Amino acid sequence: MPSMSMRLTQGMSDDLAVIQAHGCDTATEAVRVALERLADAYRYAADYEDVPPGVIPRITGFIVGNTRVSTV
């Protein structure tokens, strides 16, 4: 299984802190959860042919509980 290491910017460190404050005990777990969520969005876009192959999907919103949040 591949492994990964990366330098964190202050912004990335701040983002990890937000994710960890909501139930992820480690930075590794926070990255795993974030990557799973992003991959799910990419899979959805590919499954429904919302974007052509090779194009990065633009995420314009998400749902938290019953609340839709727009990012545009």
Distance bins in CASP14 RR format, pairs under 12 A and 6 or more apart:
PFRMAT RR
TARGET T0000
AUTHOR 0000-0000-0000
RMODE 2
METHOD distances of the structure
MODEL  1
3 28 0 0 0 0 0 1 0 0 0 0 0
3 31 0 0 0 0 0 1 0 0 0 0 0
4 27 0 0 0 0 0 1 0 0 0 0 0
4 28 0 0 0 0 1 0 0 0 0 0 0
4 31 0 0 0 0 1 0 0 0 0 0 0
4 32 0 0 0 0 0 1 0 0 0 0 0
4 35 0 0 0 0 1 0 0 0 0 0 0
5 27 0 0 0 0 0 1 0 0 0 0 0
5 28 0 0 0 0 0 1 0 0 0 0 0
5 31 0 0 0 0 0 1 0 0 0 0 0
6 12 0 0 0 0 1 0 0 0 0 0 0
6 13 0 0 0 0 0 1 0 0 0 0 0
6 16 0 0 0 0 0 1 0 0 0 0 0
6 27 0 0 0 0 0 1 0 0 0 0 0
6 28 0 0 0 0 0 1 0 0 0 0 0
6 31 0 0 0 0 1 0 0 0 0 0 0
7 13 0 0 0 0 0 1 0 0 0 0 0
8 14 0 0 0 0 1 0 0 0 0 0 0
8 15 0 0 0 0 1 0 0 0 0 0 0
8 16 1 0 0 1 0 0 0 0 0 0 0
8 17 0 0 0 0 0 1 0 0 0 0 0
8 27 0 0 0 0 1 0 0 0 0 0 0
8 30 0 0 0 0 0 1 0 0 0 0 0
8 31 0 0 0 0 0 1 0 0 0 0 0
9 15 0 0 0 0 1 0 0 0 0 0 0
9 16 0 0 0 0 0 1 0 0 0 0 0
10 16 0 0 0 0 0 1 0 0 0 0 0
10 17 0 0 0 0 0 1 0 0 0 0 0
11 17 0 0 0 0 1 0 0 0 0 0 0
11 18 0 0 0 0 0 1 0 0 0 0 0
12 18 0 0 0 0 0 1 0 0 0 0 0
12 19 0 0 0 0 0 1 0 0 0 0 0
12 27 0 0 0 0 1 0 0 0 0 0 0
12 30 0 0 0 0 0 1 0 0 0 0 0
12 31 0 0 0 0 1 0 0 0 0 0 0
12 34 0 0 0 0 0 1 0 0 0 0 0
13 19 0 0 0 0 0 1 0 0 0 0 0
13 20 0 0 0 0 0 1 0 0 0 0 0
13 27 0 0 0 0 1 0 0 0 0 0 0
13 30 0 0 0 0 0 1 0 0 0 0 0
13 31 0 0 0 0 0 1 0 0 0 0 0
14 20 0 0 0 0 0 1 0 0 0 0 0
14 21 0 0 0 0 0 1 0 0 0 0 0
14 30 0 0 0 0 0 1 0 0 0 0 0
15 21 0 0 0 0 0 1 0 0 0 0 0
15 22 0 0 0 0 0 1 0 0 0 0 0
15 24 0 0 0 0 0 1 0 0 0 0 0
15 27 0 0 0 0 0 1 0 0 0 0 0
15 30 0 0 0 0 1 0 0 0 0 0 0
15 31 0 0 0 0 1 0 0 0 0 0 0
15 33 0 0 0 0 0 1 0 0 0 0 0
15 34 0 0 0 0 1 0 0 0 0 0 0
16 22 0 0 0 0 0 1 0 0 0 0 0
16 24 0 0 0 0 1 0 0 0 0 0 0
16 25 0 0 0 0 0 1 0 0 0 0 0
16 26 0 0 0 0 1 0 0 0 0 0 0
16 27 1 0 1 0 0 0 0 0 0 0 0
16 28 0 0 0 0 1 0 0 0 0 0 0
16 29 0 0 0 0 0 1 0 0 0 0 0
16 30 1 0 1 0 0 0 0 0 0 0 0
16 31 1 0 0 1 0 0 0 0 0 0 0
16 32 0 0 0 0 0 1 0 0 0 0 0
16 33 0 0 0 0 0 1 0 0 0 0 0
16 34 0 0 0 0 1 0 0 0 0 0 0
17 23 0 0 0 0 0 1 0 0 0 0 0
17 24 0 0 0 0 0 1 0 0 0 0 0
17 27 0 0 0 0 1 0 0 0 0 0 0
17 30 0 0 0 0 1 0 0 0 0 0 0
18 24 0 0 0 0 1 0 0 0 0 0 0
18 27 0 0 0 0 0 1 0 0 0 0 0
18 30 0 0 0 0 1 0 0 0 0 0 0
18 33 0 0 0 0 0 1 0 0 0 0 0
18 34 0 0 0 0 0 1 0 0 0 0 0
19 25 0 0 0 0 0 1 0 0 0 0 0
19 26 0 0 0 0 0 1 0 0 0 0 0
19 27 0 0 0 0 1 0 0 0 0 0 0
19 28 0 0 0 0 0 1 0 0 0 0 0
19 29 0 0 0 0 1 0 0 0 0 0 0
19 30 1 1 0 0 0 0 0 0 0 0 0
19 31 0 0 0 0 1 0 0 0 0 0 0
19 32 0 0 0 0 0 1 0 0 0 0 0
19 33 1 0 0 1 0 0 0 0 0 0 0
19 34 1 0 0 1 0 0 0 0 0 0 0
19 35 0 0 0 0 0 1 0 0 0 0 0
19 36 0 0 0 0 0 1 0 0 0 0 0
19 37 0 0 0 0 1 0 0 0 0 0 0
20 26 1 0 0 1 0 0 0 0 0 0 0
20 27 1 0 0 1 0 0 0 0 0 0 0
20 28 0 0 0 0 0 1 0 0 0 0 0
20 29 1 0 0 1 0 0 0 0 0 0 0
20 30 1 0 1 0 0 0 0 0 0 0 0
20 31 0 0 0 0 0 1 0 0 0 0 0
20 32 0 0 0 0 0 1 0 0 0 0 0
20 33 0 0 0 0 1 0 0 0 0 0 0
20 34 0 0 0 0 0 1 0 0 0 0 0
21 30 0 0 0 0 1 0 0 0 0 0 0
22 29 0 0 0 0 0 1 0 0 0 0 0
22 30 0 0 0 0 1 0 0 0 0 0 0
22 33 0 0 0 0 1 0 0 0 0 0 0
22 34 0 0 0 0 0 1 0 0 0 0 0
22 64 0 0 0 0 0 1 0 0 0 0 0
23 29 0 0 0 0 1 0 0 0 0 0 0
23 30 0 0 0 0 1 0 0 0 0 0 0
23 33 0 0 0 0 1 0 0 0 0 0 0
24 30 1 0 1 0 0 0 0 0 0 0 0
24 31 0 0 0 0 1 0 0 0 0 0 0
24 32 0 0 0 0 1 0 0 0 0 0 0
24 33 1 0 1 0 0 0 0 0 0 0 0
24 34 0 0 0 0 1 0 0 0 0 0 0
24 35 0 0 0 0 0 1 0 0 0 0 0
24 36 0 0 0 0 0 1 0 0 0 0 0
24 37 0 0 0 0 0 1 0 0 0 0 0
25 32 0 0 0 0 0 1 0 0 0 0 0
25 33 0 0 0 0 0 1 0 0 0 0 0
26 32 0 0 0 0 1 0 0 0 0 0 0
26 33 0 0 0 0 0 1 0 0 0 0 0
27 33 0 0 0 0 0 1 0 0 0 0 0
27 34 0 0 0 0 0 1 0 0 0 0 0
28 34 0 0 0 0 0 1 0 0 0 0 0
28 35 0 0 0 0 0 1 0 0 0 0 0
29 35 0 0 0 0 0 1 0 0 0 0 0
29 36 0 0 0 0 0 1 0 0 0 0 0
30 36 0 0 0 0 0 1 0 0 0 0 0
30 37 0 0 0 0 0 1 0 0 0 0 0
31 37 0 0 0 0 0 1 0 0 0 0 0
31 38 0 0 0 0 0 1 0 0 0 0 0
32 38 0 0 0 0 0 1 0 0 0 0 0
32 39 0 0 0 0 0 1 0 0 0 0 0
33 39 0 0 0 0 0 1 0 0 0 0 0
33 40 0 0 0 0 0 1 0 0 0 0 0
34 40 0 0 0 0 0 1 0 0 0 0 0
34 41 0 0 0 0 0 1 0 0 0 0 0
35 41 0 0 0 0 0 1 0 0 0 0 0
35 42 0 0 0 0 0 1 0 0 0 0 0
36 42 0 0 0 0 0 1 0 0 0 0 0
36 43 0 0 0 0 0 1 0 0 0 0 0
37 43 0 0 0 0 0 1 0 0 0 0 0
37 44 0 0 0 0 0 1 0 0 0 0 0
37 59 0 0 0 0 1 0 0 0 0 0 0
37 62 0 0 0 0 1 0 0 0 0 0 0
37 63 0 0 0 0 0 1 0 0 0 0 0
37 64 0 0 0 0 0 1 0 0 0 0 0
38 44 0 0 0 0 0 1 0 0 0 0 0
38 45 0 0 0 0 0 1 0 0 0 0 0
38 56 0 0 0 0 0 1 0 0 0 0 0
38 57 0 0 0 0 1 0 0 0 0 0 0
38 59 0 0 0 0 1 0 0 0 0 0 0
38 62 0 0 0 0 0 1 0 0 0 0 0
39 45 0 0 0 0 0 1 0 0 0 0 0
39 46 0 0 0 0 0 1 0 0 0 0 0
39 57 0 0 0 0 0 1 0 0 0 0 0
39 59 0 0 0 0 0 1 0 0 0 0 0
40 46 0 0 0 0 0 1 0 0 0 0 0
40 47 0 0 0 0 0 1 0 0 0 0 0
40 57 0 0 0 0 0 1 0 0 0 0 0
40 59 0 0 0 0 0 1 0 0 0 0 0
40 62 0 0 0 0 0 1 0 0 0 0 0
40 63 0 0 0 0 0 1 0 0 0 0 0
41 47 0 0 0 0 0 1 0 0 0 0 0
41 48 0 0 0 0 0 1 0 0 0 0 0
41 50 0 0 0 0 1 0 0 0 0 0 0
41 51 0 0 0 0 0 1 0 0 0 0 0
41 56 0 0 0 0 0 1 0 0 0 0 0
41 57 1 0 0 1 0 0 0 0 0 0 0
41 58 0 0 0 0 0 1 0 0 0 0 0
41 59 1 0 1 0 0 0 0 0 0 0 0
41 60 0 0 0 0 0 1 0 0 0 0 0
41 61 0 0 0 0 1 0 0 0 0 0 0
41 62 0 0 0 0 1 0 0 0 0 0 0
41 63 0 0 0 0 0 1 0 0 0 0 0
41 71 0 0 0 0 0 1 0 0 0 0 0
42 48 0 0 0 0 0 1 0 0 0 0 0
42 50 0 0 0 0 0 1 0 0 0 0 0
42 51 0 0 0 0 1 0 0 0 0 0 0
42 53 0 0 0 0 0 1 0 0 0 0 0
42 54 0 0 0 0 0 1 0 0 0 0 0
42 55 0 0 0 0 0 1 0 0 0 0 0
42 56 0 0 0 0 1 0 0 0 0 0 0
42 57 1 0 1 0 0 0 0 0 0 0 0
42 58 0 0 0 0 0 1 0 0 0 0 0
42 59 0 0 0 0 1 0 0 0 0 0 0
43 49 0 0 0 0 0 1 0 0 0 0 0
43 50 0 0 0 0 0 1 0 0 0 0 0
43 51 0 0 0 0 0 1 0 0 0 0 0
43 57 0 0 0 0 1 0 0 0 0 0 0
44 50 1 0 0 1 0 0 0 0 0 0 0
44 51 0 0 0 0 0 1 0 0 0 0 0
44 57 0 0 0 0 1 0 0 0 0 0 0
44 59 0 0 0 0 1 0 0 0 0 0 0
44 61 0 0 0 0 0 1 0 0 0 0 0
44 62 0 0 0 0 0 1 0 0 0 0 0
44 63 0 0 0 0 0 1 0 0 0 0 0
45 51 1 0 1 0 0 0 0 0 0 0 0
45 52 0 0 0 0 1 0 0 0 0 0 0
45 53 0 0 0 0 0 1 0 0 0 0 0
45 54 0 0 0 0 0 1 0 0 0 0 0
45 55 0 0 0 0 1 0 0 0 0 0 0
45 56 0 0 0 0 1 0 0 0 0 0 0
45 57 1 1 0 0 0 0 0 0 0 0 0
45 58 0 0 0 0 1 0 0 0 0 0 0
45 59 0 0 0 0 1 0 0 0 0 0 0
45 60 0 0 0 0 0 1 0 0 0 0 0
46 52 0 0 0 0 1 0 0 0 0 0 0
46 53 1 0 0 1 0 0 0 0 0 0 0
46 54 0 0 0 0 1 0 0 0 0 0 0
46 55 0 0 0 0 1 0 0 0 0 0 0
46 56 0 0 0 0 0 1 0 0 0 0 0
46 57 0 0 0 0 1 0 0 0 0 0 0
47 57 0 0 0 0 0 1 0 0 0 0 0
48 57 0 0 0 0 0 1 0 0 0 0 0
49 55 0 0 0 0 0 1 0 0 0 0 0
49 57 0 0 0 0 0 1 0 0 0 0 0
50 56 0 0 0 0 0 1 0 0 0 0 0
50 57 1 0 0 1 0 0 0 0 0 0 0
50 58 0 0 0 0 1 0 0 0 0 0 0
50 59 0 0 0 0 0 1 0 0 0 0 0
50 60 0 0 0 0 0 1 0 0 0 0 0
51 57 1 0 1 0 0 0 0 0 0 0 0
51 58 1 0 0 1 0 0 0 0 0 0 0
51 59 0 0 0 0 0 1 0 0 0 0 0
51 60 0 0 0 0 0 1 0 0 0 0 0
58 71 0 0 0 0 1 0 0 0 0 0 0
58 72 0 0 0 0 1 0 0 0 0 0 0
59 69 0 0 0 0 0 1 0 0 0 0 0
59 70 0 0 0 0 0 1 0 0 0 0 0
59 71 1 0 0 1 0 0 0 0 0 0 0
59 72 0 0 0 0 1 0 0 0 0 0 0
60 68 0 0 0 0 0 1 0 0 0 0 0
60 69 0 0 0 0 0 1 0 0 0 0 0
60 70 1 0 0 1 0 0 0 0 0 0 0
60 71 1 0 1 0 0 0 0 0 0 0 0
60 72 1 0 1 0 0 0 0 0 0 0 0
61 67 0 0 0 0 0 1 0 0 0 0 0
61 68 1 0 0 1 0 0 0 0 0 0 0
61 69 1 0 1 0 0 0 0 0 0 0 0
61 70 1 0 1 0 0 0 0 0 0 0 0
61 71 1 0 1 0 0 0 0 0 0 0 0
61 72 1 0 0 1 0 0 0 0 0 0 0
62 68 1 0 0 1 0 0 0 0 0 0 0
62 69 1 0 1 0 0 0 0 0 0 0 0
62 70 0 0 0 0 1 0 0 0 0 0 0
62 71 1 0 0 1 0 0 0 0 0 0 0
62 72 0 0 0 0 0 1 0 0 0 0 0
63 69 1 0 0 1 0 0 0 0 0 0 0
63 70 0 0 0 0 0 1 0 0 0 0 0
63 71 0 0 0 0 0 1 0 0 0 0 0
64 70 0 0 0 0 0 1 0 0 0 0 0
END
